[in-house]
């Protein structure tokens, strides 16, 4: 097979391929990242001190049901992985069946860096109904997924009636999606902000990227699809250790020191304490992304400054909306009502109380709405004006205070 690529950068080509579709660009970008991660499997890595880092990702697309086209974005990427023959797991599968599927996906390759023959069990799941894949508050399954993220050399598990078994060279890559109001049923309170969610990059949107009434594929897009499949096949055959060139090392050291200084002064990039675990792992997210982005543009096992710059830019862009992930989950009985009202205002900017109640009456009663009004007003993200003559209340979103 030829190793000559047709595209200068796979992810850039993928975004061009997806241009005439309705999902937001961020959904396509991170789906593309997940596709590259799935293609790379456990064949590539970086050595980081005593650790070995693999490029698997846990990415979750979040948006209102039917409004953001999460499933459309994921289907485009999933179809390309299927064309290349990358092992995919069913999105509706039991824990035991998934473990068995993981073990059955065993493969080998010769590591050109060490000359060793290596075994790996690499698997990708793409689930546009994450609640179906994760189940309802399944702590044991969440613990497994948390463990798998670090791609252990040997992962041991207890089988029914057969004692202890193990999987050699595990590598699990996950792309999921759900609507914000489902999160509380998927993840128990104790799982929020802990090991599992700290490993996830959440991509939050509240509307589609564009309106495309009659989607069609042009001749150029059909050709682009063939180019993407060709280059993804090449990417799937890359193997060995990625190393940083001198300029990339200097950039990373400078970035890392700045991040640590900011964190030490109490200035995490996301203020919500439920993201403290994520912030602690932020550097690892950057390192994984750098490998993926390097593979996107070249067969060379070299991470350059441009890869790190791009990784930082992409992650910082995603982080702007991440605080909204856990908005409706908390110990306060009114937290979900506050989040529902805020989400509606983010879309509509200005709305009356009567309009709001007509839309949200199934989920928000009058008492909850009054509490939500007080909370949002005290947060200074909403300006509330009251007209006693018309007996009406109007909410105006203060967008600059959401940043």
BAKOL-673232 format. One record per residue (C-alpha): x, y, z; residue in one letter; residue number from 1. Coordinates in steps of 0.05 Angstrom, whole numbers, plus 5000, padded with zeros to 4 digits. Layout:
% residues N
<rec u="X" v="Y" w="Z" resn="a" resi="NUM"/>
...
END
This chain:
% residues 403
<rec u="5000" v="5000" w="5000" resn="x" resi="1"/>
<rec u="5024" v="5070" w="4983" resn="x" resi="2"/>
<rec u="5042" v="5115" w="5041" resn="x" resi="3"/>
<rec u="5034" v="5179" w="5000" resn="x" resi="4"/>
<rec u="4977" v="5221" w="5025" resn="x" resi="5"/>
<rec u="4928" v="5260" w="4982" resn="x" resi="6"/>
<rec u="4912" v="5313" w="5034" resn="x" resi="7"/>
<rec u="4958" v="5362" w="5069" resn="x" resi="8"/>
<rec u="4919" v="5353" w="5134" resn="x" resi="9"/>
<rec u="4866" v="5300" w="5147" resn="x" resi="10"/>
<rec u="4825" v="5340" w="5197" resn="x" resi="11"/>
<rec u="4823" v="5402" w="5152" resn="x" resi="12"/>
<rec u="4800" v="5357" w="5095" resn="x" resi="13"/>
<rec u="4747" v="5326" w="5139" resn="x" resi="14"/>
<rec u="4718" v="5394" w="5158" resn="x" resi="15"/>
<rec u="4714" v="5412" w="5085" resn="x" resi="16"/>
<rec u="4678" v="5346" w="5072" resn="x" resi="17"/>
<rec u="4627" v="5362" w="5126" resn="x" resi="18"/>
<rec u="4617" v="5435" w="5106" resn="x" resi="19"/>
<rec u="4550" v="5425" w="5072" resn="x" resi="20"/>
<rec u="4516" v="5395" w="5134" resn="x" resi="21"/>
<rec u="4478" v="5423" w="5193" resn="x" resi="22"/>
<rec u="4518" v="5404" w="5256" resn="x" resi="23"/>
<rec u="4562" v="5458" w="5288" resn="x" resi="24"/>
<rec u="4634" v="5460" w="5266" resn="x" resi="25"/>
<rec u="4657" v="5440" w="5336" resn="x" resi="26"/>
<rec u="4618" v="5374" w="5331" resn="x" resi="27"/>
<rec u="4652" v="5358" w="5265" resn="x" resi="28"/>
<rec u="4720" v="5378" w="5291" resn="x" resi="29"/>
<rec u="4718" v="5334" w="5352" resn="x" resi="30"/>
<rec u="4686" v="5276" w="5315" resn="x" resi="31"/>
<rec u="4744" v="5281" w="5266" resn="x" resi="32"/>
<rec u="4793" v="5280" w="5324" resn="x" resi="33"/>
<rec u="4758" v="5217" w="5351" resn="x" resi="34"/>
<rec u="4762" v="5185" w="5282" resn="x" resi="35"/>
<rec u="4837" v="5196" w="5279" resn="x" resi="36"/>
<rec u="4845" v="5170" w="5350" resn="x" resi="37"/>
<rec u="4805" v="5108" w="5331" resn="x" resi="38"/>
<rec u="4849" v="5096" w="5270" resn="x" resi="39"/>
<rec u="4914" v="5104" w="5308" resn="x" resi="40"/>
<rec u="4892" v="5053" w="5360" resn="x" resi="41"/>
<rec u="4948" v="5032" w="5407" resn="x" resi="42"/>
<rec u="5000" v="5031" w="5352" resn="x" resi="43"/>
<rec u="5029" v="5099" w="5370" resn="x" resi="44"/>
<rec u="5049" v="5131" w="5436" resn="x" resi="45"/>
<rec u="5092" v="5182" w="5471" resn="x" resi="46"/>
<rec u="5138" v="5167" w="5529" resn="x" resi="47"/>
<rec u="5129" v="5217" w="5585" resn="x" resi="48"/>
<rec u="5176" v="5204" w="5642" resn="x" resi="49"/>
<rec u="5153" v="5139" w="5673" resn="x" resi="50"/>
<rec u="5088" v="5141" w="5634" resn="x" resi="51"/>
<rec u="5068" v="5120" w="5564" resn="x" resi="52"/>
<rec u="5012" v="5161" w="5534" resn="x" resi="53"/>
<rec u="4966" v="5134" w="5480" resn="x" resi="54"/>
<rec u="4921" v="5176" w="5436" resn="x" resi="55"/>
<rec u="4853" v="5147" w="5455" resn="x" resi="56"/>
<rec u="4801" v="5200" w="5472" resn="x" resi="57"/>
<rec u="4736" v="5205" w="5511" resn="x" resi="58"/>
<rec u="4695" v="5259" w="5475" resn="x" resi="59"/>
<rec u="4622" v="5275" w="5489" resn="x" resi="60"/>
<rec u="4578" v="5319" w="5446" resn="x" resi="61"/>
<rec u="4523" v="5355" w="5485" resn="x" resi="62"/>
<rec u="4463" v="5392" w="5458" resn="x" resi="63"/>
<rec u="4386" v="5393" w="5459" resn="x" resi="64"/>
<rec u="4353" v="5334" w="5427" resn="x" resi="65"/>
<rec u="4338" v="5344" w="5353" resn="x" resi="66"/>
<rec u="4367" v="5414" w="5350" resn="x" resi="67"/>
<rec u="4442" v="5406" w="5341" resn="x" resi="68"/>
<rec u="4448" v="5344" w="5296" resn="x" resi="69"/>
<rec u="4495" v="5306" w="5342" resn="x" resi="70"/>
<rec u="4478" v="5240" w="5309" resn="x" resi="71"/>
<rec u="4490" v="5268" w="5239" resn="x" resi="72"/>
<rec u="4560" v="5291" w="5259" resn="x" resi="73"/>
<rec u="4577" v="5223" w="5290" resn="x" resi="74"/>
<rec u="4550" v="5182" w="5231" resn="x" resi="75"/>
<rec u="4595" v="5217" w="5181" resn="x" resi="76"/>
<rec u="4657" v="5200" w="5222" resn="x" resi="77"/>
<rec u="4634" v="5130" w="5239" resn="x" resi="78"/>
<rec u="4623" v="5113" w="5166" resn="x" resi="79"/>
<rec u="4695" v="5130" w="5149" resn="x" resi="80"/>
<rec u="4722" v="5087" w="5206" resn="x" resi="81"/>
<rec u="4679" v="5029" w="5181" resn="x" resi="82"/>
<rec u="4707" v="5037" w="5110" resn="x" resi="83"/>
<rec u="4778" v="5031" w="5138" resn="x" resi="84"/>
<rec u="4760" v="4970" w="5179" resn="x" resi="85"/>
<rec u="4774" v="4997" w="5248" resn="x" resi="86"/>
<rec u="4743" v="4954" w="5303" resn="x" resi="87"/>
<rec u="4678" v="4986" w="5329" resn="x" resi="88"/>
<rec u="4635" v="4963" w="5386" resn="x" resi="89"/>
<rec u="4559" v="4965" w="5387" resn="x" resi="90"/>
<rec u="4531" v="5025" w="5424" resn="x" resi="91"/>
<rec u="4480" v="4981" w="5458" resn="x" resi="92"/>
<rec u="4521" v="4928" w="5493" resn="x" resi="93"/>
<rec u="4528" v="4899" w="5563" resn="x" resi="94"/>
<rec u="4591" v="4908" w="5604" resn="x" resi="95"/>
<rec u="4608" v="4834" w="5598" resn="x" resi="96"/>
<rec u="4597" v="4834" w="5522" resn="x" resi="97"/>
<rec u="4640" v="4896" w="5514" resn="x" resi="98"/>
<rec u="4697" v="4864" w="5553" resn="x" resi="99"/>
<rec u="4691" v="4802" w="5509" resn="x" resi="100"/>
<rec u="4690" v="4845" w="5446" resn="x" resi="101"/>
<rec u="4752" v="4882" w="5471" resn="x" resi="102"/>
<rec u="4789" v="4817" w="5482" resn="x" resi="103"/>
<rec u="4769" v="4791" w="5413" resn="x" resi="104"/>
<rec u="4797" v="4853" w="5379" resn="x" resi="105"/>
<rec u="4869" v="4831" w="5394" resn="x" resi="106"/>
<rec u="4920" v="4849" w="5340" resn="x" resi="107"/>
<rec u="4995" v="4856" w="5332" resn="x" resi="108"/>
<rec u="5045" v="4902" w="5300" resn="x" resi="109"/>
<rec u="5120" v="4911" w="5298" resn="x" resi="110"/>
<rec u="5141" v="4973" w="5335" resn="x" resi="111"/>
<rec u="5194" v="5007" w="5290" resn="x" resi="112"/>
<rec u="5221" v="5045" w="5350" resn="x" resi="113"/>
<rec u="5238" v="4984" w="5391" resn="x" resi="114"/>
<rec u="5235" v="4928" w="5340" resn="x" resi="115"/>
<rec u="5187" v="4889" w="5386" resn="x" resi="116"/>
<rec u="5124" v="4853" w="5365" resn="x" resi="117"/>
<rec u="5068" v="4883" w="5407" resn="x" resi="118"/>
<rec u="4999" v="4859" w="5422" resn="x" resi="119"/>
<rec u="4940" v="4907" w="5431" resn="x" resi="120"/>
<rec u="4865" v="4904" w="5440" resn="x" resi="121"/>
<rec u="4840" v="4969" w="5411" resn="x" resi="122"/>
<rec u="4766" v="4986" w="5405" resn="x" resi="123"/>
<rec u="4724" v="5048" w="5389" resn="x" resi="124"/>
<rec u="4652" v="5060" w="5408" resn="x" resi="125"/>
<rec u="4610" v="5116" w="5377" resn="x" resi="126"/>
<rec u="4544" v="5124" w="5413" resn="x" resi="127"/>
<rec u="4495" v="5179" w="5396" resn="x" resi="128"/>
<rec u="4453" v="5155" w="5455" resn="x" resi="129"/>
<rec u="4504" v="5154" w="5512" resn="x" resi="130"/>
<rec u="4450" v="5137" w="5562" resn="x" resi="131"/>
<rec u="4439" v="5071" w="5526" resn="x" resi="132"/>
<rec u="4513" v="5055" w="5525" resn="x" resi="133"/>
<rec u="4529" v="5075" w="5598" resn="x" resi="134"/>
<rec u="4463" v="5052" w="5628" resn="x" resi="135"/>
<rec u="4432" v="5086" w="5688" resn="x" resi="136"/>
<rec u="4483" v="5101" w="5742" resn="x" resi="137"/>
<rec u="4524" v="5038" w="5731" resn="x" resi="138"/>
<rec u="4582" v="5052" w="5778" resn="x" resi="139"/>
<rec u="4620" v="4988" w="5761" resn="x" resi="140"/>
<rec u="4618" v="5002" w="5686" resn="x" resi="141"/>
<rec u="4640" v="5075" w="5698" resn="x" resi="142"/>
<rec u="4698" v="5048" w="5740" resn="x" resi="143"/>
<rec u="4719" v="5003" w="5682" resn="x" resi="144"/>
<rec u="4716" v="5061" w="5632" resn="x" resi="145"/>
<rec u="4757" v="5104" w="5679" resn="x" resi="146"/>
<rec u="4809" v="5048" w="5683" resn="x" resi="147"/>
<rec u="4811" v="5037" w="5608" resn="x" resi="148"/>
<rec u="4827" v="5110" w="5592" resn="x" resi="149"/>
<rec u="4900" v="5101" w="5613" resn="x" resi="150"/>
<rec u="4909" v="5042" w="5565" resn="x" resi="151"/>
<rec u="4941" v="4994" w="5613" resn="x" resi="152"/>
<rec u="4989" v="4940" w="5588" resn="x" resi="153"/>
<rec u="4948" v="4888" w="5625" resn="x" resi="154"/>
<rec u="4877" v="4897" w="5650" resn="x" resi="155"/>
<rec u="4851" v="4843" w="5696" resn="x" resi="156"/>
<rec u="4778" v="4826" w="5708" resn="x" resi="157"/>
<rec u="4738" v="4772" w="5742" resn="x" resi="158"/>
<rec u="4694" v="4728" w="5698" resn="x" resi="159"/>
<rec u="4632" v="4691" w="5721" resn="x" resi="160"/>
<rec u="4654" v="4622" w="5742" resn="x" resi="161"/>
<rec u="4721" v="4626" w="5706" resn="x" resi="162"/>
<rec u="4764" v="4664" w="5755" resn="x" resi="163"/>
<rec u="4811" v="4721" w="5735" resn="x" resi="164"/>
<rec u="4824" v="4737" w="5662" resn="x" resi="165"/>
<rec u="4861" v="4795" w="5630" resn="x" resi="166"/>
<rec u="4865" v="4837" w="5567" resn="x" resi="167"/>
<rec u="4934" v="4853" w="5540" resn="x" resi="168"/>
<rec u="4947" v="4923" w="5512" resn="x" resi="169"/>
<rec u="4879" v="4954" w="5523" resn="x" resi="170"/>
<rec u="4861" v="5018" w="5485" resn="x" resi="171"/>
<rec u="4790" v="5044" w="5487" resn="x" resi="172"/>
<rec u="4767" v="5104" w="5447" resn="x" resi="173"/>
<rec u="4698" v="5134" w="5459" resn="x" resi="174"/>
<rec u="4654" v="5186" w="5424" resn="x" resi="175"/>
<rec u="4586" v="5196" w="5455" resn="x" resi="176"/>
<rec u="4528" v="5245" w="5454" resn="x" resi="177"/>
<rec u="4469" v="5263" w="5498" resn="x" resi="178"/>
<rec u="4420" v="5318" w="5514" resn="x" resi="179"/>
<rec u="4437" v="5360" w="5577" resn="x" resi="180"/>
<rec u="4375" v="5338" w="5616" resn="x" resi="181"/>
<rec u="4396" v="5265" w="5612" resn="x" resi="182"/>
<rec u="4462" v="5272" w="5648" resn="x" resi="183"/>
<rec u="4432" v="5267" w="5717" resn="x" resi="184"/>
<rec u="4403" v="5198" w="5701" resn="x" resi="185"/>
<rec u="4467" v="5173" w="5668" resn="x" resi="186"/>
<rec u="4517" v="5195" w="5721" resn="x" resi="187"/>
<rec u="4505" v="5188" w="5796" resn="x" resi="188"/>
<rec u="4522" v="5249" w="5839" resn="x" resi="189"/>
<rec u="4586" v="5217" w="5865" resn="x" resi="190"/>
<rec u="4613" v="5208" w="5794" resn="x" resi="191"/>
<rec u="4609" v="5282" w="5776" resn="x" resi="192"/>
<rec u="4676" v="5315" w="5775" resn="x" resi="193"/>
<rec u="4713" v="5251" w="5793" resn="x" resi="194"/>
<rec u="4757" v="5204" w="5754" resn="x" resi="195"/>
<rec u="4710" v="5189" w="5696" resn="x" resi="196"/>
<rec u="4686" v="5259" w="5679" resn="x" resi="197"/>
<rec u="4756" v="5288" w="5687" resn="x" resi="198"/>
<rec u="4777" v="5245" w="5628" resn="x" resi="199"/>
<rec u="4723" v="5271" w="5582" resn="x" resi="200"/>
<rec u="4727" v="5330" w="5534" resn="x" resi="201"/>
<rec u="4655" v="5357" w="5531" resn="x" resi="202"/>
<rec u="4633" v="5395" w="5469" resn="x" resi="203"/>
<rec u="4572" v="5437" w="5485" resn="x" resi="204"/>
<rec u="4527" v="5471" w="5434" resn="x" resi="205"/>
<rec u="4455" v="5496" w="5437" resn="x" resi="206"/>
<rec u="4438" v="5500" w="5363" resn="x" resi="207"/>
<rec u="4457" v="5473" w="5294" resn="x" resi="208"/>
<rec u="4514" v="5505" w="5256" resn="x" resi="209"/>
<rec u="4475" v="5522" w="5194" resn="x" resi="210"/>
<rec u="4409" v="5508" w="5159" resn="x" resi="211"/>
<rec u="4416" v="5460" w="5099" resn="x" resi="212"/>
<rec u="4345" v="5445" w="5071" resn="x" resi="213"/>
<rec u="4369" v="5400" w="5015" resn="x" resi="214"/>
<rec u="4436" v="5368" w="5032" resn="x" resi="215"/>
<rec u="4471" v="5340" w="4971" resn="x" resi="216"/>
<rec u="4542" v="5316" w="4957" resn="x" resi="217"/>
<rec u="4581" v="5349" w="4902" resn="x" resi="218"/>
<rec u="4629" v="5314" w="4855" resn="x" resi="219"/>
<rec u="4685" v="5347" w="4895" resn="x" resi="220"/>
<rec u="4658" v="5320" w="4960" resn="x" resi="221"/>
<rec u="4654" v="5249" w="4933" resn="x" resi="222"/>
<rec u="4728" v="5255" w="4913" resn="x" resi="223"/>
<rec u="4744" v="5285" w="4981" resn="x" resi="224"/>
<rec u="4712" v="5224" w="5014" resn="x" resi="225"/>
<rec u="4757" v="5178" w="4974" resn="x" resi="226"/>
<rec u="4818" v="5220" w="4994" resn="x" resi="227"/>
<rec u="4797" v="5218" w="5067" resn="x" resi="228"/>
<rec u="4790" v="5142" w="5066" resn="x" resi="229"/>
<rec u="4857" v="5134" w="5031" resn="x" resi="230"/>
<rec u="4893" v="5178" w="5081" resn="x" resi="231"/>
<rec u="4857" v="5148" w="5141" resn="x" resi="232"/>
<rec u="4881" v="5080" w="5119" resn="x" resi="233"/>
<rec u="4952" v="5107" w="5118" resn="x" resi="234"/>
<rec u="4942" v="5138" w="5187" resn="x" resi="235"/>
<rec u="4918" v="5071" w="5214" resn="x" resi="236"/>
<rec u="4985" v="5040" w="5194" resn="x" resi="237"/>
<rec u="5029" v="5090" w="5230" resn="x" resi="238"/>
<rec u="5065" v="5058" w="5289" resn="x" resi="239"/>
<rec u="5119" v="5076" w="5339" resn="x" resi="240"/>
<rec u="5139" v="5130" w="5388" resn="x" resi="241"/>
<rec u="5122" v="5203" w="5375" resn="x" resi="242"/>
<rec u="5176" v="5252" w="5398" resn="x" resi="243"/>
<rec u="5176" v="5327" w="5407" resn="x" resi="244"/>
<rec u="5223" v="5369" w="5366" resn="x" resi="245"/>
<rec u="5262" v="5424" w="5403" resn="x" resi="246"/>
<rec u="5214" v="5480" w="5385" resn="x" resi="247"/>
<rec u="5154" v="5439" w="5408" resn="x" resi="248"/>
<rec u="5190" v="5422" w="5474" resn="x" resi="249"/>
<rec u="5204" v="5496" w="5487" resn="x" resi="250"/>
<rec u="5131" v="5515" w="5472" resn="x" resi="251"/>
<rec u="5104" v="5460" w="5517" resn="x" resi="252"/>
<rec u="5149" v="5478" w="5576" resn="x" resi="253"/>
<rec u="5128" v="5551" w="5571" resn="x" resi="254"/>
<rec u="5054" v="5533" w="5566" resn="x" resi="255"/>
<rec u="5058" v="5484" w="5623" resn="x" resi="256"/>
<rec u="5093" v="5533" w="5669" resn="x" resi="257"/>
<rec u="5040" v="5586" w="5655" resn="x" resi="258"/>
<rec u="4984" v="5537" w="5669" resn="x" resi="259"/>
<rec u="5015" v="5514" w="5734" resn="x" resi="260"/>
<rec u="5026" v="5586" w="5756" resn="x" resi="261"/>
<rec u="4953" v="5602" w="5741" resn="x" resi="262"/>
<rec u="4929" v="5540" w="5778" resn="x" resi="263"/>
<rec u="4973" v="5555" w="5839" resn="x" resi="264"/>
<rec u="4942" v="5624" w="5844" resn="x" resi="265"/>
<rec u="4872" v="5593" w="5846" resn="x" resi="266"/>
<rec u="4856" v="5611" w="5774" resn="x" resi="267"/>
<rec u="4834" v="5546" w="5741" resn="x" resi="268"/>
<rec u="4814" v="5553" w="5668" resn="x" resi="269"/>
<rec u="4744" v="5530" w="5689" resn="x" resi="270"/>
<rec u="4721" v="5558" w="5756" resn="x" resi="271"/>
<rec u="4668" v="5505" w="5771" resn="x" resi="272"/>
<rec u="4699" v="5460" w="5825" resn="x" resi="273"/>
<rec u="4667" v="5400" w="5791" resn="x" resi="274"/>
<rec u="4719" v="5411" w="5736" resn="x" resi="275"/>
<rec u="4779" v="5411" w="5783" resn="x" resi="276"/>
<rec u="4796" v="5339" w="5763" resn="x" resi="277"/>
<rec u="4792" v="5358" w="5690" resn="x" resi="278"/>
<rec u="4837" v="5418" w="5701" resn="x" resi="279"/>
<rec u="4888" v="5373" w="5736" resn="x" resi="280"/>
<rec u="4889" v="5329" w="5674" resn="x" resi="281"/>
<rec u="4889" v="5386" w="5624" resn="x" resi="282"/>
<rec u="4962" v="5377" w="5605" resn="x" resi="283"/>
<rec u="4950" v="5304" w="5590" resn="x" resi="284"/>
<rec u="4892" v="5323" w="5544" resn="x" resi="285"/>
<rec u="4939" v="5369" w="5507" resn="x" resi="286"/>
<rec u="4992" v="5315" w="5500" resn="x" resi="287"/>
<rec u="4941" v="5265" w="5471" resn="x" resi="288"/>
<rec u="4914" v="5318" w="5423" resn="x" resi="289"/>
<rec u="4984" v="5335" w="5400" resn="x" resi="290"/>
<rec u="4996" v="5263" w="5377" resn="x" resi="291"/>
<rec u="4929" v="5261" w="5340" resn="x" resi="292"/>
<rec u="4941" v="5328" w="5305" resn="x" resi="293"/>
<rec u="5012" v="5308" w="5286" resn="x" resi="294"/>
<rec u="4984" v="5245" w="5255" resn="x" resi="295"/>
<rec u="4931" v="5286" w="5220" resn="x" resi="296"/>
<rec u="4982" v="5324" w="5178" resn="x" resi="297"/>
<rec u="5042" v="5276" w="5170" resn="x" resi="298"/>
<rec u="5068" v="5205" w="5174" resn="x" resi="299"/>
<rec u="5129" v="5230" w="5211" resn="x" resi="300"/>
<rec u="5132" v="5210" w="5285" resn="x" resi="301"/>
<rec u="5148" v="5282" w="5304" resn="x" resi="302"/>
<rec u="5105" v="5330" w="5345" resn="x" resi="303"/>
<rec u="5119" v="5401" w="5323" resn="x" resi="304"/>
<rec u="5101" v="5468" w="5354" resn="x" resi="305"/>
<rec u="5043" v="5476" w="5306" resn="x" resi="306"/>
<rec u="5011" v="5413" w="5334" resn="x" resi="307"/>
<rec u="5014" v="5438" w="5405" resn="x" resi="308"/>
<rec u="4989" v="5507" w="5385" resn="x" resi="309"/>
<rec u="4930" v="5476" w="5350" resn="x" resi="310"/>
<rec u="4916" v="5429" w="5409" resn="x" resi="311"/>
<rec u="4915" v="5488" w="5457" resn="x" resi="312"/>
<rec u="4870" v="5529" w="5411" resn="x" resi="313"/>
<rec u="4820" v="5472" w="5402" resn="x" resi="314"/>
<rec u="4817" v="5455" w="5476" resn="x" resi="315"/>
<rec u="4810" v="5528" w="5498" resn="x" resi="316"/>
<rec u="4753" v="5536" w="5449" resn="x" resi="317"/>
<rec u="4717" v="5475" w="5477" resn="x" resi="318"/>
<rec u="4728" v="5498" w="5548" resn="x" resi="319"/>
<rec u="4688" v="5562" w="5538" resn="x" resi="320"/>
<rec u="4623" v="5522" w="5539" resn="x" resi="321"/>
<rec u="4643" v="5466" w="5587" resn="x" resi="322"/>
<rec u="4618" v="5501" w="5650" resn="x" resi="323"/>
<rec u="4547" v="5488" w="5625" resn="x" resi="324"/>
<rec u="4556" v="5413" w="5627" resn="x" resi="325"/>
<rec u="4539" v="5403" w="5701" resn="x" resi="326"/>
<rec u="4493" v="5463" w="5707" resn="x" resi="327"/>
<rec u="4431" v="5422" w="5723" resn="x" resi="328"/>
<rec u="4466" v="5374" w="5770" resn="x" resi="329"/>
<rec u="4477" v="5393" w="5842" resn="x" resi="330"/>
<rec u="4453" v="5386" w="5913" resn="x" resi="331"/>
<rec u="4405" v="5444" w="5907" resn="x" resi="332"/>
<rec u="4334" v="5420" w="5889" resn="x" resi="333"/>
<rec u="4329" v="5480" w="5843" resn="x" resi="334"/>
<rec u="4393" v="5471" w="5804" resn="x" resi="335"/>
<rec u="4359" v="5438" w="5745" resn="x" resi="336"/>
<rec u="4306" v="5493" w="5741" resn="x" resi="337"/>
<rec u="4361" v="5547" w="5741" resn="x" resi="338"/>
<rec u="4397" v="5512" w="5684" resn="x" resi="339"/>
<rec u="4335" v="5502" w="5642" resn="x" resi="340"/>
<rec u="4317" v="5576" w="5647" resn="x" resi="341"/>
<rec u="4389" v="5597" w="5632" resn="x" resi="342"/>
<rec u="4394" v="5550" w="5572" resn="x" resi="343"/>
<rec u="4329" v="5578" w="5544" resn="x" resi="344"/>
<rec u="4353" v="5650" w="5553" resn="x" resi="345"/>
<rec u="4421" v="5635" w="5520" resn="x" resi="346"/>
<rec u="4382" v="5616" w="5457" resn="x" resi="347"/>
<rec u="4328" v="5670" w="5459" resn="x" resi="348"/>
<rec u="4365" v="5728" w="5494" resn="x" resi="349"/>
<rec u="4300" v="5762" w="5516" resn="x" resi="350"/>
<rec u="4235" v="5730" w="5539" resn="x" resi="351"/>
<rec u="4175" v="5743" w="5584" resn="x" resi="352"/>
<rec u="4156" v="5701" w="5643" resn="x" resi="353"/>
<rec u="4092" v="5679" w="5610" resn="x" resi="354"/>
<rec u="4129" v="5657" w="5547" resn="x" resi="355"/>
<rec u="4179" v="5619" w="5590" resn="x" resi="356"/>
<rec u="4126" v="5583" w="5630" resn="x" resi="357"/>
<rec u="4089" v="5562" w="5566" resn="x" resi="358"/>
<rec u="4154" v="5529" w="5543" resn="x" resi="359"/>
<rec u="4179" v="5499" w="5608" resn="x" resi="360"/>
<rec u="4116" v="5485" w="5648" resn="x" resi="361"/>
<rec u="4128" v="5410" w="5645" resn="x" resi="362"/>
<rec u="4195" v="5418" w="5682" resn="x" resi="363"/>
<rec u="4191" v="5483" w="5721" resn="x" resi="364"/>
<rec u="4136" v="5503" w="5769" resn="x" resi="365"/>
<rec u="4122" v="5574" w="5793" resn="x" resi="366"/>
<rec u="4161" v="5566" w="5858" resn="x" resi="367"/>
<rec u="4222" v="5538" w="5822" resn="x" resi="368"/>
<rec u="4219" v="5595" w="5772" resn="x" resi="369"/>
<rec u="4219" v="5647" w="5827" resn="x" resi="370"/>
<rec u="4281" v="5615" w="5857" resn="x" resi="371"/>
<rec u="4314" v="5611" w="5788" resn="x" resi="372"/>
<rec u="4299" v="5685" w="5777" resn="x" resi="373"/>
<rec u="4332" v="5703" w="5842" resn="x" resi="374"/>
<rec u="4394" v="5660" w="5829" resn="x" resi="375"/>
<rec u="4405" v="5685" w="5758" resn="x" resi="376"/>
<rec u="4394" v="5758" w="5779" resn="x" resi="377"/>
<rec u="4444" v="5751" w="5836" resn="x" resi="378"/>
<rec u="4493" v="5719" w="5787" resn="x" resi="379"/>
<rec u="4484" v="5781" w="5744" resn="x" resi="380"/>
<rec u="4473" v="5740" w="5681" resn="x" resi="381"/>
<rec u="4401" v="5763" w="5675" resn="x" resi="382"/>
<rec u="4369" v="5831" w="5681" resn="x" resi="383"/>
<rec u="4296" v="5826" w="5703" resn="x" resi="384"/>
<rec u="4246" v="5882" w="5690" resn="x" resi="385"/>
<rec u="4177" v="5881" w="5721" resn="x" resi="386"/>
<rec u="4115" v="5915" w="5692" resn="x" resi="387"/>
<rec u="4061" v="5917" w="5747" resn="x" resi="388"/>
<rec u="4008" v="5947" w="5700" resn="x" resi="389"/>
<rec u="4014" v="5891" w="5648" resn="x" resi="390"/>
<rec u="4029" v="5841" w="5705" resn="x" resi="391"/>
<rec u="4089" v="5816" w="5666" resn="x" resi="392"/>
<rec u="4162" v="5801" w="5679" resn="x" resi="393"/>
<rec u="4215" v="5805" w="5624" resn="x" resi="394"/>
<rec u="4284" v="5771" w="5626" resn="x" resi="395"/>
<rec u="4343" v="5800" w="5587" resn="x" resi="396"/>
<rec u="4406" v="5758" w="5582" resn="x" resi="397"/>
<rec u="4471" v="5794" w="5600" resn="x" resi="398"/>
<rec u="4517" v="5756" w="5552" resn="x" resi="399"/>
<rec u="4582" v="5788" w="5573" resn="x" resi="400"/>
<rec u="4574" v="5761" w="5644" resn="x" resi="401"/>
<rec u="4570" v="5689" w="5619" resn="x" resi="402"/>
<rec u="4644" v="5690" w="5599" resn="x" resi="403"/>
END
